[in-house]
Amino acid sequence: MRLSGLLKLSALVAGIAQAAINPVEVRGRHFFDSVTKEPFFIKGVDYQPGGSSGFVGHSDPLSDTNTCARDIFLFQQLGVNAVRVYSVNPDLNHDDCMTLLANAGIYLILDVNSPKPGQSLNRYEPWTSYNPNYVNHILKVVHQFAGYNNTLGFFAGNEVINDDISAKESPHYLKAVIRDMHQYMKNNSPRVVPVGYSAADDLRFRTSLAKYFECGDADVAVDFYGVNSYQWCGYQTFETSGFDILVRDYEDYTLPLFLSEYGCNALMPRLFQEVEALYSNRMTNVFSGGLIYEFAQEPNNYGLVEINEQGSAQLLPDYNTLKVQYNITQIHYDFSKDRQGVRPEKCKKAYPNLMNANAVIPDCPVPELIKNGVKDVTLGSFVQVRLNTTMYSIVNVDKTEILEKRILTTVDWKKPMEQPSPWKELRLYNSNPVVNEKPVKQAPPTVDNGVSEAKPLEGVNNKLAIPSANEKTVTSGGFILDVTQGQSFRNVAIAGLVVAPIVMGLVLLITQ
């Protein structure tokens, strides 16, 4: 009996230690850590090895532990805090990979659709695809991944509206999907994970579509909005790239906004100059970061890493270039000048180039699933994963093999974080965040690739380590790094407070 109790307690402690990551919530037009209340900016990469054609269903990017260990190690080296995955199979188990991501301090933004038949909306005839089988699929994805603290958000669709016909037929069906996901999580999930839409940056619909998804009852409106933009190509400035117009077009948007895909490859090699612009104070009041397209090399030549049939990884030049940019770029923001607005609860009668904004949003074809939940799928949960390295070989650009491939856990490089109860509801609310506290001096970033400084970009505010009175500088994970002795002492004190109750519990069990 004593041994059993000790094993249960040790397993619990291990599980907590391996999943110390806080959910991210929406407050006004920004993301925030739900526990520390620090603003969260996405510094990520799009991740779908094999592309849409490579998704066959018997596996997906988050179902194989060894593959995940290989890529999560490379995510950490790259300096990302979030990845976007385009397709998963909810019939598979994703606990190991989601735990490894959580250990590494990395969040997931997940598309609920897939390229398999019946698992996405038909953009031209959505009434033919919005059926019980489709709804069952997306809700199974939602059910499973709502269980993980590091699921940052769901995309209800990706570039579904991309021409005049789809703009007339699909928007109100997408709102139905958004409503179904919201209502399902309210009834059946431990928390209501934010739901958004990822849009092609088509000038015909740039602002009108964003405004349409922003308006209406909270259930049918998005919680955040993603833009797939490839307009900054090669040597550019904030103005010549058109980023100034991009910011101006969205400056009054009331919800979190980020680049769900970016990284033009019209000119090679890519320079990724837009990274510095994206996290400068010219953009951070409007955009909450972005995701570089894409991690794995495919025929379209956007990849950072080449993965062969045996599973070995070869780093490409773009990987190192982006790594430099991510490591030297600090995030500057000044929310004292933030233009917080109120999300419109009523839609306009019309939006340019879109269908009638008052078109009836179709009812859910399977309301019993919304009420009672889906079957044959388990709620995702963090588990004890003993694997923290990969069996696959990883080769540098210069053909030398990387031998040390250990995934660092959050306790190795972040301050201790509280683990909220898994059944504590995360409420979305609209309020003006108070973040302009005492300014913090931050140690300059270190780069392990021999690059000590970057050439300033024309048209971008190139502030360095010390923020002004109303400005704070954060790392990619939304946390301020404090390398002083005081922080070390606080970490030891916090560790003592955590360990002491565990030791007392062990003593009580042994003496029983």
C-alpha positions as CSV (number, residue, x, y, z in Angstrom):
1,M,0.0,0.0,0.0
2,R,2.8,2.4,0.9
3,L,4.7,1.6,-2.3
4,S,1.5,2.1,-4.4
5,G,0.9,5.5,-2.7
6,L,4.5,6.6,-3.4
7,L,4.3,5.6,-7.0
8,K,1.1,7.5,-7.5
9,L,2.5,10.6,-5.9
10,S,5.8,10.4,-7.9
11,A,3.8,10.0,-11.1
12,L,1.7,13.0,-10.3
13,V,4.8,15.1,-9.5
14,A,6.5,14.0,-12.8
15,G,3.3,14.8,-14.8
16,I,3.1,18.3,-13.3
17,A,6.8,18.9,-13.9
18,Q,6.5,17.9,-17.5
19,A,3.6,20.2,-18.3
20,A,4.3,23.5,-16.7
21,I,2.8,25.8,-19.3
22,N,0.0,28.3,-18.9
23,P,-2.9,28.7,-21.3
24,V,-2.9,31.8,-23.4
25,E,-6.1,33.9,-23.4
26,V,-7.5,36.8,-25.4
27,R,-7.8,40.2,-23.7
28,G,-9.0,43.0,-26.1
29,R,-6.8,43.0,-29.2
30,H,-3.9,41.0,-27.7
31,F,-2.9,37.6,-26.3
32,F,-1.9,37.2,-22.7
33,D,-0.5,34.5,-20.5
34,S,-3.5,33.6,-18.3
35,V,-1.4,33.3,-15.2
36,T,1.4,35.8,-15.4
37,K,-0.7,38.3,-17.4
38,E,2.3,39.0,-19.6
39,P,1.5,39.8,-23.2
40,F,2.2,36.9,-25.6
41,F,3.5,37.5,-29.1
42,I,3.7,34.6,-31.6
43,K,7.1,33.9,-32.9
44,G,6.5,30.7,-34.8
45,V,6.7,28.5,-37.8
46,D,4.1,26.6,-39.9
47,Y,4.5,22.9,-39.6
48,Q,3.1,20.2,-41.9
49,P,5.8,17.8,-43.1
50,G,4.8,16.2,-46.4
51,G,2.3,19.0,-47.1
52,S,-1.4,18.5,-47.6
53,S,-0.8,15.7,-50.1
54,G,1.3,13.9,-47.5
55,F,-1.5,13.7,-45.0
56,V,-3.0,10.2,-45.4
57,G,-4.6,9.8,-41.9
58,H,-2.7,6.9,-40.4
59,S,-0.2,9.4,-39.0
60,D,0.1,13.1,-38.6
61,P,2.7,15.7,-37.5
62,L,1.8,15.2,-33.8
63,S,1.3,11.4,-33.6
64,D,4.9,10.0,-33.7
65,T,7.0,10.7,-30.6
66,N,10.4,10.3,-32.3
67,T,9.5,12.6,-35.1
68,C,8.2,15.2,-32.7
69,A,11.4,15.0,-30.6
70,R,13.5,15.6,-33.7
71,D,11.5,18.6,-34.8
72,I,10.8,20.1,-31.4
73,F,14.6,20.1,-30.8
74,L,14.9,22.1,-34.0
75,F,12.0,24.4,-33.0
76,Q,13.9,25.3,-29.8
77,Q,17.1,25.9,-31.6
78,L,15.3,28.1,-34.0
79,G,13.8,30.2,-31.2
80,V,10.0,29.7,-31.8
81,N,7.3,29.7,-29.2
82,A,4.4,28.5,-31.4
83,V,3.8,26.2,-34.4
84,R,0.8,25.9,-36.7
85,V,-0.3,22.4,-37.8
86,Y,-2.8,22.2,-40.7
87,S,-4.2,18.7,-40.3
88,V,-4.5,16.0,-37.6
89,N,-6.3,12.7,-37.2
90,P,-8.3,12.9,-33.9
91,D,-8.5,9.1,-33.8
92,L,-4.8,9.0,-33.0
93,N,-3.1,9.8,-29.7
94,H,-1.2,13.1,-29.4
95,D,-0.4,13.2,-25.7
96,D,3.3,12.5,-26.1
97,C,3.9,15.2,-28.7
98,M,1.8,17.8,-27.0
99,T,3.6,17.1,-23.7
100,L,7.0,17.5,-25.5
101,L,5.8,20.8,-27.0
102,A,4.6,21.9,-23.6
103,N,7.9,20.9,-22.0
104,A,9.7,23.1,-24.6
105,G,7.4,26.0,-23.9
106,I,5.8,25.8,-27.4
107,Y,2.1,26.5,-28.2
108,L,0.0,25.0,-30.9
109,I,-2.3,26.7,-33.4
110,L,-4.4,24.0,-35.0
111,D,-6.5,23.9,-38.2
112,V,-9.5,21.6,-37.6
113,N,-10.0,20.7,-41.2
114,S,-8.1,18.2,-43.3
115,P,-7.6,17.4,-47.0
116,K,-9.3,14.0,-46.6
117,P,-12.8,13.7,-48.2
118,G,-15.6,15.0,-46.1
119,Q,-13.2,16.8,-43.6
120,S,-13.3,20.4,-45.1
121,L,-15.9,22.8,-46.4
122,N,-16.5,23.0,-50.1
123,R,-15.9,26.7,-50.8
124,Y,-18.3,26.9,-53.7
125,E,-21.1,24.7,-52.4
126,P,-20.6,24.7,-48.6
127,W,-24.2,23.4,-48.0
128,T,-23.1,20.1,-49.5
129,S,-20.2,19.6,-47.1
130,Y,-21.5,21.2,-43.9
131,N,-23.1,17.9,-42.8
132,P,-23.1,15.5,-39.8
133,N,-19.9,13.7,-40.8
134,Y,-18.0,17.0,-41.3
135,V,-19.2,18.5,-38.0
136,N,-18.4,15.3,-36.1
137,H,-14.8,15.4,-37.5
138,I,-14.0,19.0,-36.5
139,L,-15.6,18.6,-33.0
140,K,-13.5,15.5,-32.4
141,V,-10.4,17.6,-33.1
142,V,-11.7,20.3,-30.8
143,H,-12.6,17.8,-28.1
144,Q,-9.1,16.2,-28.0
145,F,-7.0,19.3,-28.3
146,A,-9.0,21.5,-25.8
147,G,-7.5,19.3,-23.1
148,Y,-4.0,20.7,-23.6
149,N,-2.9,23.9,-21.9
150,N,-0.6,24.7,-24.9
151,T,-3.4,24.7,-27.5
152,L,-3.4,28.4,-28.2
153,G,-6.2,28.4,-30.8
154,F,-8.1,26.7,-33.5
155,F,-8.5,27.8,-37.1
156,A,-12.0,27.1,-38.4
157,G,-10.8,27.6,-41.9
158,N,-7.8,28.5,-44.1
159,E,-8.2,30.6,-47.2
160,V,-11.7,29.2,-47.9
161,I,-12.6,32.6,-49.4
162,N,-10.2,33.2,-52.2
163,D,-12.3,34.4,-55.2
164,D,-15.7,36.1,-56.0
165,I,-17.7,32.9,-55.9
166,S,-16.4,31.7,-52.5
167,A,-16.9,35.2,-51.1
168,K,-20.6,35.0,-52.0
169,E,-21.2,31.4,-50.7
170,S,-18.9,30.5,-47.8
171,P,-18.6,33.3,-45.2
172,H,-21.9,32.5,-43.3
173,Y,-21.1,28.8,-43.3
174,L,-17.7,29.5,-41.7
175,K,-19.6,31.5,-39.0
176,A,-21.7,28.4,-38.4
177,V,-18.5,26.3,-37.9
178,I,-17.1,29.0,-35.5
179,R,-20.4,28.9,-33.6
180,D,-20.4,25.1,-33.4
181,M,-16.9,25.1,-32.0
182,H,-17.6,27.7,-29.4
183,Q,-20.8,26.1,-28.2
184,Y,-19.3,22.7,-28.1
185,M,-16.4,23.8,-25.9
186,K,-18.8,25.6,-23.5
187,N,-20.7,22.4,-23.0
188,N,-18.0,19.7,-23.2
189,S,-14.5,21.1,-22.8
190,P,-12.3,22.1,-19.8
191,R,-11.8,25.5,-21.3
192,V,-13.0,27.6,-24.3
193,V,-10.0,27.7,-26.6
194,P,-9.9,30.8,-28.9
195,V,-11.2,30.2,-32.4
196,G,-10.1,32.1,-35.5
197,Y,-9.8,32.2,-39.2
198,S,-6.7,32.3,-41.5
199,A,-7.3,34.5,-44.5
200,A,-5.5,34.9,-47.8
201,D,-4.3,38.5,-48.1
202,D,-6.5,39.3,-51.1
203,L,-7.0,43.1,-51.3
204,R,-10.6,42.5,-52.5
205,F,-11.5,41.0,-49.1
206,R,-8.7,42.3,-46.8
207,T,-10.8,44.4,-44.6
208,S,-14.3,43.4,-45.4
209,L,-13.8,39.7,-44.5
210,A,-12.0,40.6,-41.3
211,K,-14.8,42.9,-40.3
212,Y,-17.5,40.3,-41.1
213,F,-15.8,37.7,-38.9
214,E,-15.4,40.3,-36.1
215,C,-19.0,41.2,-35.9
216,G,-22.1,39.6,-34.4
217,D,-22.9,37.5,-31.4
218,A,-19.8,36.3,-29.6
219,D,-20.5,32.7,-30.6
220,V,-20.4,33.4,-34.3
221,A,-17.5,35.9,-34.2
222,V,-13.8,34.9,-34.3
223,D,-11.6,35.4,-31.2
224,F,-8.6,36.2,-33.4
225,Y,-7.7,36.6,-37.0
226,G,-4.8,35.4,-39.1
227,V,-3.5,36.9,-42.3
228,N,-1.4,34.9,-44.9
229,S,0.9,37.6,-46.3
230,Y,3.8,37.3,-48.7
231,Q,4.4,40.9,-49.7
232,W,7.8,41.5,-48.1
233,C,10.2,40.1,-50.6
234,G,14.0,40.5,-50.5
235,Y,15.5,43.9,-49.5
236,Q,12.6,46.0,-48.5
237,T,11.7,48.7,-46.0
238,F,8.5,49.1,-43.9
239,E,7.1,51.4,-46.6
240,T,8.3,49.7,-49.8
241,S,7.0,46.4,-48.6
242,G,3.6,47.8,-48.0
243,F,3.7,46.8,-44.3
244,D,2.7,50.4,-43.5
245,I,-0.5,50.0,-45.4
246,L,-1.1,46.5,-43.9
247,V,-1.0,48.0,-40.4
248,R,-3.1,51.0,-41.4
249,D,-5.8,48.7,-42.9
250,Y,-6.1,46.8,-39.6
251,E,-5.3,49.5,-37.1
252,D,-8.9,49.7,-35.7
253,Y,-9.4,45.9,-35.5
254,T,-10.6,45.0,-32.0
255,L,-9.3,41.4,-31.8
256,P,-5.8,39.8,-31.8
257,L,-4.3,39.7,-35.3
258,F,-1.2,37.9,-36.5
259,L,0.5,36.7,-39.7
260,S,-0.6,33.1,-40.0
261,E,1.8,32.6,-42.9
262,Y,4.6,34.9,-44.1
263,G,8.1,34.6,-45.7
264,C,8.1,35.5,-49.4
265,N,10.5,33.3,-51.5
266,A,10.3,35.2,-54.8
267,L,13.9,36.2,-54.2
268,M,16.3,33.6,-52.8
269,P,17.9,33.2,-50.4
270,R,15.4,34.7,-48.0
271,L,16.5,37.4,-45.7
272,F,13.6,37.5,-43.3
273,Q,14.1,41.2,-42.7
274,E,10.4,41.5,-42.0
275,V,10.9,39.7,-38.7
276,E,12.4,42.8,-37.1
277,A,9.7,45.0,-38.5
278,L,6.9,42.6,-37.2
279,Y,8.1,42.8,-33.6
280,S,8.9,46.6,-33.7
281,N,6.7,49.1,-32.0
282,R,5.4,50.1,-35.4
283,M,3.4,46.8,-35.6
284,T,3.0,45.3,-32.2
285,N,0.0,47.5,-31.3
286,V,-1.9,45.9,-34.2
287,F,-0.1,42.5,-34.9
288,S,0.7,39.9,-32.3
289,G,3.6,38.3,-34.2
290,G,3.5,35.6,-36.9
291,L,4.4,32.2,-38.3
292,I,7.0,31.7,-40.9
293,Y,6.0,29.4,-43.8
294,E,7.3,26.7,-43.5
295,F,9.4,24.2,-41.5
296,A,9.7,21.2,-43.9
297,Q,11.0,21.6,-47.4
298,E,8.3,20.8,-50.1
299,P,8.3,21.3,-53.9
300,N,7.2,24.9,-53.4
301,N,10.7,25.6,-51.9
302,Y,9.7,27.4,-48.7
303,G,11.3,24.9,-46.3
304,L,13.8,25.5,-43.5
305,V,14.7,21.8,-43.1
306,E,15.0,18.9,-45.6
307,I,13.7,15.6,-44.2
308,N,14.6,12.5,-46.1
309,E,12.7,9.2,-46.3
310,Q,14.6,7.7,-43.4
311,G,13.6,10.6,-41.1
312,S,17.0,12.3,-41.0
313,A,17.0,16.1,-41.1
314,Q,19.3,18.4,-43.1
315,L,19.2,22.1,-42.1
316,L,18.9,24.5,-45.1
317,P,20.4,28.0,-45.3
318,D,17.1,29.6,-44.6
319,Y,17.0,27.9,-41.2
320,N,20.2,29.6,-40.0
321,T,19.1,33.0,-41.4
322,L,15.8,32.8,-39.6
323,K,17.5,31.6,-36.4
324,V,19.7,34.7,-36.5
325,Q,16.7,37.0,-37.0
326,Y,14.6,35.3,-34.2
327,N,17.5,35.4,-31.8
328,I,18.6,39.1,-32.3
329,T,15.0,40.5,-32.6
330,Q,13.5,41.7,-29.4
331,I,9.8,42.5,-29.1
332,H,8.9,46.1,-28.5
333,Y,5.5,47.3,-27.5
334,D,3.9,50.3,-26.0
335,F,0.3,49.6,-25.0
336,S,-0.2,53.1,-23.6
337,K,-0.9,54.2,-27.1
338,D,-3.1,51.2,-27.9
339,R,-6.4,51.9,-29.6
340,Q,-8.7,49.5,-27.8
341,G,-12.1,49.3,-29.4
342,V,-15.3,47.5,-28.7
343,R,-16.1,44.5,-30.9
344,P,-19.3,45.3,-33.0
345,E,-22.1,43.0,-31.8
346,K,-24.2,43.9,-34.8
347,C,-23.1,43.3,-38.4
348,K,-23.5,45.9,-41.1
349,K,-26.0,45.3,-43.9
350,A,-23.3,44.8,-46.4
351,Y,-19.5,44.4,-46.7
352,P,-17.7,45.1,-49.9
353,N,-17.2,42.1,-52.3
354,L,-18.9,39.7,-49.8
355,M,-22.3,38.0,-49.6
356,N,-25.2,39.7,-47.9
357,A,-24.0,40.1,-44.3
358,N,-27.5,39.4,-43.1
359,A,-27.6,36.0,-44.8
360,V,-29.0,33.4,-42.4
361,I,-26.3,31.4,-40.6
362,P,-27.3,27.7,-41.0
363,D,-28.2,25.6,-38.0
364,C,-25.9,22.9,-36.8
365,P,-26.9,19.6,-38.6
366,V,-26.1,17.6,-35.4
367,P,-27.2,19.6,-32.4
368,E,-27.0,16.5,-30.2
369,L,-23.2,16.5,-30.6
370,I,-23.0,20.1,-29.4
371,K,-25.1,19.3,-26.3
372,N,-23.8,15.8,-25.4
373,G,-20.3,15.6,-26.9
374,V,-18.7,13.4,-29.5
375,K,-17.9,9.7,-29.0
376,D,-14.8,7.6,-29.6
377,V,-12.3,10.3,-28.8
378,T,-10.6,11.1,-25.5
379,L,-9.7,14.4,-24.0
380,G,-6.0,15.2,-24.5
381,S,-3.8,15.2,-21.4
382,F,-0.2,15.7,-20.6
383,V,1.7,12.5,-19.8
384,Q,5.1,11.5,-18.5
385,V,7.4,11.3,-21.5
386,R,10.8,9.9,-20.8
387,L,12.1,10.7,-24.3
388,N,13.9,14.1,-24.6
389,T,16.0,13.5,-27.6
390,T,15.6,11.9,-31.1
391,M,17.0,8.8,-32.7
392,Y,17.1,10.6,-36.1
393,S,20.3,12.2,-37.3
394,I,20.3,16.0,-37.8
395,V,22.9,17.6,-40.1
396,N,24.0,21.2,-40.2
397,V,24.1,23.3,-43.4
398,D,27.9,22.6,-43.5
399,K,27.2,18.8,-43.4
400,T,28.5,18.3,-39.9
401,E,26.2,16.2,-37.7
402,I,24.6,17.6,-34.5
403,L,25.3,15.2,-31.7
404,E,23.7,17.0,-28.7
405,K,19.9,16.9,-29.5
406,R,18.4,17.2,-26.0
407,I,15.1,19.1,-25.7
408,L,15.3,21.6,-22.9
409,T,12.3,21.7,-20.6
410,T,10.7,25.0,-19.5
411,V,12.4,24.8,-16.1
412,D,15.8,24.9,-17.9
413,W,15.2,28.3,-19.5
414,K,12.1,29.9,-18.0
415,K,11.0,31.1,-14.6
416,P,8.7,28.6,-12.8
417,M,5.1,28.7,-14.1
418,E,1.9,27.9,-12.3
419,Q,-0.1,24.9,-13.6
420,P,-3.8,25.8,-13.5
421,S,-6.3,23.2,-12.8
422,P,-7.1,21.3,-16.0
423,W,-10.8,21.9,-15.4
424,K,-10.6,25.6,-14.8
425,E,-12.5,27.5,-17.4
426,L,-10.6,30.1,-19.4
427,R,-13.0,33.0,-20.0
428,L,-12.5,35.3,-22.9
429,Y,-13.2,39.0,-22.1
430,N,-12.7,42.4,-23.6
431,S,-11.0,44.9,-21.4
432,N,-8.1,47.3,-21.6
433,P,-5.0,45.5,-20.3
434,V,-2.9,47.2,-17.8
435,V,0.7,46.4,-18.7
436,N,2.6,49.6,-18.3
437,E,4.3,48.7,-15.1
438,K,7.8,49.6,-13.9
439,P,10.2,49.3,-16.8
440,V,12.6,46.4,-16.8
441,K,16.1,46.3,-18.0
442,Q,16.8,43.2,-20.1
443,A,20.1,41.6,-20.8
444,P,21.1,41.8,-24.5
445,P,20.3,38.6,-26.4
446,T,23.0,36.1,-27.0
447,V,23.4,34.4,-30.3
448,D,25.3,31.1,-30.6
449,N,26.1,31.4,-34.3
450,G,28.8,34.0,-34.2
451,V,26.5,36.9,-35.2
452,S,26.9,39.7,-32.7
453,E,24.7,42.4,-34.3
454,A,22.3,43.0,-37.2
455,K,22.3,45.8,-39.7
456,P,19.4,48.1,-38.8
457,L,16.5,48.1,-41.2
458,E,15.5,51.3,-42.9
459,G,12.1,52.6,-41.7
460,V,12.1,50.4,-38.6
461,N,12.6,51.6,-35.0
462,N,15.8,49.8,-34.0
463,K,15.6,50.1,-30.3
464,L,17.8,47.7,-28.3
465,A,17.7,46.4,-24.8
466,I,16.4,49.1,-22.6
467,P,12.7,50.1,-23.0
468,S,11.3,53.6,-22.4
469,A,9.1,54.4,-19.5
470,N,6.0,53.2,-21.3
471,E,7.6,50.4,-23.2
472,K,8.5,46.9,-22.2
473,T,10.7,44.4,-24.1
474,V,9.8,40.8,-24.0
475,T,11.3,37.6,-25.3
476,S,9.6,35.3,-27.8
477,G,7.7,33.5,-25.1
478,G,6.2,36.6,-23.6
479,F,8.5,36.5,-20.6
480,I,11.2,39.0,-19.5
481,L,14.5,37.3,-18.9
482,D,16.1,38.3,-15.6
483,V,19.6,36.9,-15.1
484,T,20.4,38.7,-11.9
485,Q,21.3,37.0,-8.6
486,G,18.0,38.1,-7.2
487,Q,16.1,36.1,-9.8
488,S,18.2,33.1,-9.0
489,F,17.5,33.4,-5.3
490,R,13.7,33.8,-6.1
491,N,13.8,30.6,-8.2
492,V,15.5,28.7,-5.4
493,A,12.9,30.0,-2.9
494,I,10.0,29.1,-5.2
495,A,11.5,25.6,-5.8
496,G,11.6,25.2,-2.0
497,L,8.0,26.1,-1.7
498,V,7.1,23.5,-4.3
499,V,9.3,20.7,-3.0
500,A,8.4,21.0,0.7
501,P,4.7,19.9,0.4
502,I,5.8,17.0,-1.8
503,V,8.4,15.8,0.8
504,M,5.8,16.1,3.6
505,G,3.4,14.0,1.5
506,L,6.0,11.4,1.0
507,V,6.7,11.3,4.8
508,L,3.0,10.9,5.6
509,L,2.6,8.1,3.1
510,I,5.6,6.2,4.4
511,T,4.5,6.5,8.0
512,Q,0.9,5.3,7.3
